[in-house]
């Protein structure tokens, strides 16, 4: 098949005024001859700011809770005896997080388009099957990456460890996706009923609940399966086979659903590409941690906040395009609000870190100044890239709700880690290094 022809078939139609009308295709497919004249309800900057900032705080404290949970479970026997499980954690959390955030972005757009009122059951079935299909494959991919990273250094391959990792990752991804998918649907529906803009809160909530839920399930499932390691490979094998059956069944259901067909087609490349981009950030982090031990805990904060902010920006911009608004009409104000939130948001979390006596760095005035400069530059670059990327995808006929967020959050990890490393280098160079900075 000619690739250009098949791609052009998904291009959004253009009306006489030159505005895209992609959502009218969905209405035609589900049986409505003409979509309603949809306009997003106006919201004051003050209300939008409160909604976004509250969701950022929730996401941040969810990230802190996940970190505390990891600090506990890393001492469990399965983590100590099967070291690849620890390697699996960041890969699985990163990949799963992208699935939940793209789901949140899609559902927010559907809420504004009125699809929750007309086709809620179709949306629920399609999206639950879609993320189930994606999650099982993502879980297997994350397990393979962990197995490879664990095998390469010493060259030893253990079939029991391999089956344990694959089964734990696939089962965790499947359960977490089903639970979080239902939660995100509930969040968007309740937000709509309470006149809260889901674009402002859904993606950060997905990020905060996603890490905590996935890590808790992975730890519990891996521990249960570890009890059978060395005695039987039947249970892990059955779990993997069931996952292999789920993929085509759920994939076919999602393909037949008019709301999720395009997402099934477009969603794979961004998720895998995001993993590659994040791996580059991991290489930078590996180098900087060896030089400055105090950087690790701040890396979680700068990347977490930056990723959540750019996800909200992309979600709001995608909704504005789907609803036929000029993107500049609301995104300019969104960009300013998000930039204004960087300083208070970062201060809350770095002082929380200081209060908990985490990390190895004292919060001196010069440290806070340089750290804030790095955080502001990271968010500014991310928001600029987000605006360009979302509009570019829209013009190519791609749905930004399906594709933009994985790239942007991965770039957030890369930029945040690089800029934070530069900040610590500058601090070290100018002599603002207390006895524990860089030790």
Secondary structure, 3 states (H helix, E strand, C coil): CCHHHHHHCCCCCECCCCCECHHHHHHHHCCCCCCCCCCCCCCCHHHHHHHHHHHHHHHHHHHHHHHHHHHHHCCCHHHHHCCHHHHHHHHHHHHHHHHHHHHHHHHHHHHHHCHHHHCHHHHHHHHHHHHHHHHHHHHHHHHHHHHHHHHHHHCCCCHHHHHHHHHHHHHHHHHHHHHHHHHHHHHHHHHHHCCCCHHHHHHHHHHHHHHHHHHHHHHHHHHHHHCCCCCCCHHHHHHHHHHHHHHHHHHHHHHHCCCCHHHHHHHHHHHHHHHHHHHHHHHHHHHHHHHCCCHHHHHHHHHHHHHHHHHHHHHHHHHHHHCCCCCHHHHHHHHHHHHHHHHHHHHHHHHHHHHCCCCCCCCCHHHHHHHHHHHHHHHHHHHHHHHHHHHHHHHCCCCHHHHHHHHHHHHHHHHHHHHHHHHHHHHHHHCCCCCCCCC
